[in-house]
Amino acid sequence: TPVRSNEESVWIYQPIIPIQITLDDLLQIPLDDLTQIAPNNLNNKKPVTTQKIGAVIVEMSKRRIEETKMRMLRVTVAVTSLLLGLFFYLVYLGSRSITHPIGKLSDAVQAIGRGNLATRISLQTHVSELNTLAQGMNDMTAQLQQEHATMQRRVEEATQALLVKKEEAEHANHDKSHFLAVASHDLRQPLHALGLYVAELQRKVSNAEQRHLVDQVERSIEALSTLLNALLDISKLDAGAVIPQMQTCAVDAMLGRIAADYQMLASVKNIRLIVRPCAGYVTSDPLLLERILANLVSNAIRYTYQNGSVMIACRRRGDFLRIEVRDNGVGISKADQGNIFREFFQLVQPQLDAGKGLGLGLAIVDRLVKLLGHRIELRSAPGKGSVFALEVPIVSNADRSPAAAEQVSANLNQEVEKSLLAGKKLLIVDDDAAVLTSTTGILTSWGCQVSAAASVAQVEQFLRDGMKWDLIVSDYQLGNNTNGIEVIDLVRQHQNQQIPCILISGDTSPTVLKLASVSGHYLLHKPVRPAKFRSLIEHLLEDNARKIEAESD
């Protein structure tokens, strides 16, 4: 092998073979170029022998070659990098006139997106398209800024107008609440007095024709009282003035009171009013729940034909007690069922004379149900009657003994002998002259000895005169910032005993209800039915007599 190599060196091997050169060949070779003495350049060459007489070996190191190669590589890389850098620099210089304006456009768009509509783009570039785009964005931003300013001004004007309307609404609501409070008291006062006058007149007339007229007046008063209560109740519910007081209620006692109150109304139309016993206890506001059921029963009686029937029944459904008021009356069509809970909506049934009311009964029911968080369902078909089902949370482990107030209410309609009132001394306190006179008259006709006071000062004078009473009846709202609770406390303290007492008020606000409940006094709302008024007085006197007898034993 003439050439060999490794990582460090290269060897060239050339053997030496003797040849014979003629004189002619030698003379032909110039002296300054003896390199031509080679076998290929000689015409007459004749080897002397075929054996090698030696060899020439040339060894060359690769280090210098590698160094030269690396140096050339570095130079190449450096030159290439320089050329590439120069190229990219030239490209950058060429593209900067485009990317920089685009960057400014992007920043401007982001600023505008953040709400800075005062942002404007200032470009000076040889690219006309970018200049046009920048100018268009500036025009658009200016238009947006103008529209935003206009909108902001309108919003401020609308907000100001809304604040004015809100203040007007608050004033109107305050005036409405004030009107309700005044109307609730002032409108009930004469109606209460009128009812007592009629009750007294009823006892004094003996002529059948006169008694019929008095009965007609009494029914008119009851109708007027019902309408007034409905109007005031719906207004209070809309004004948010009714705050429910949730507690455990005995349903059976409540249904008994409703049956007693509406038995006479049902008997006028010869309607059977059936109440199924119910031992359930529920969580609700007892007054509001009773009002719901009373309205449903009244509505059922009104829209049931002569000789029909109305039933109140209960059944348990899971964690709820389902109280149903069923009737076999005219029924309600599908089209009317969506409107039945609207204000002033009434079914057109001339033969039932159902238009005497205002159409607020079921509207009050709907508002009270929503206020209490209960649920009501309606099933009805024309000609087949209706079923209103009220679902109320049931109390499984409630105390099954009726509360004292429920025991009293259950006995309000019981008939008692007149001798219970004969000779009983009663104190009547009311700052309304008509109410004071009518109350005194009806109590006197029942055989009571009445002391009538129009102010706290008169009560104090009675006490200084040594007068004592068996029972106190006081209006809640009295003059000079005093109330009936203070009068009752004054008399009880002076007589040093717990005299039975009754508060009467035309104010049905939750505040009055709470104060009466806390004080432990019985509260009646004006107008009070004379029969109910008398029943409560007799019950309290009888109960107090039993207590005195028990203490003496």
C-alpha angles and dihedrals in degrees: 000000000000094000129041131169146175134183093289109030148021122221124202114196123197121174121219115232120177117236134183117241123196123227091243091057092047093050090053093060116085115238092231092056108048089153086087089072094101132124093250093055096049121088098197106039120155123178112232091206138354094229122099115244093194146317140246116227120189117193119195124186118232095208095087090046091050091046090050091047093049091047090051090047092051091048090049092049092047093049091046092049091048091050092047092048090049089048094051092045090054089047091049092050089049096047098040090080087063106033096047094056090044089052090052090049090051093050090049092051091051091049091050090048089056089056100261097135092169089075115119130183120229112193132170107180137139090234103095094194091061091048090052091048092050092049091048091051091049091052092047092049091049090052091048091049091052093047091047091051090049092048092046090052091049091048091051091048091047091046091051091048089048091052090051091049090046091053090047090049091049090049090047091048090049090048089047092051090048090048091049092051092048095040092046090057104030097044093047093050099070091036090054092048091047091053092052092047091052091048090052091046090051090060093050102048118084102170112101093223092050091047089052090053091049090050090052090051091049092052090048090052091050091049091049090049091051092050092047092050091049093051094047093044095051090047092050092048091051091048092052091239094132115086115185120229104209117209142136112291131192106227097197095060090046093052090047091056092048091050091050092049095049101034093093093047089052094046091055088066092035089244119157109233107201123188118189114211114257122189094184127124121209140186111245144101102288096210095047094042091051089049090053093051092043091053091049092050092046090050092048092051092047094054097041122096126238113289091018128128139239121197133192113199138162135209134172121247112181110296093348136078111224111212110193129194108197130185137172093219134123096306128214126267122232090249092055097042090077091055101038094098094048121110117268093003115142133173113246103243109140093174090063095049085227094153095082091097131063098244093249101116098089092036088059089047091053093050094046092048091053092045092053094043093239128135130237130193131192127207117177145146128190112264094009103074136242140274120206110192120194118194115206128176108262125225110220102188101033125145103265096205111102117245120252093251091053091051090053093047091049090057097046093097097047116116116237134182121270090235089077090071100034110116095357114146114229131182114214118194122185132137092211109090095206093051092044092051095045093046091048091049096050093045091048090051088054090057099260127141103231131201108194121201127180095190144021089255091062090049090052089050090052089052092050088052088057097248119160131190141203095216140010126218113187137171112237098225112056131167128272093040093294130127140202094260090062091049092050092049090049094053094043091051092049095047091039094224140092100259114193111253143184127205118208120193141167089204111094096179119135089244093063091044091052094047092050091047093049092048091050094232124138112249125206123185122224130279092050120191108239092227091054091044092052094045092054093047091050092047093050093047092048092047091049091049090054091051092051091048091049092050092050091052 
